[in-house]
Amino acid sequence: MSLAEGAAEGDVAQLTSVYAAMKPKDAAAVFEEMDPSFAAGFLGRMEPETAAQIVAGLSPGRAYSISVILAGRNVNTPKE
């Protein structure tokens, strides 16, 4: 099980790197078609400057949807 989880994590990390290396306009076109939760997962792993360039290329509605998901990801995380 651990080996499979590690492989899946590696795949996601690799794909995140691919999207981050794309021209922001091209990446935004791909992210525009993704489910907002799926897109938020990738954007949340990127450097803020890279993610910002991609989000800037999204339609306002898509950018808002993804932002809401990112902002709420850790709302229910227990505080120490």
Summary of the structure (lengths in Angstrom):
residues: 80
radius of gyration: 13.6
end to end distance: 29.8
largest distance: 40.9
contacts: 191
relative contact order: 0.13
helix: 75%
strand: 0%
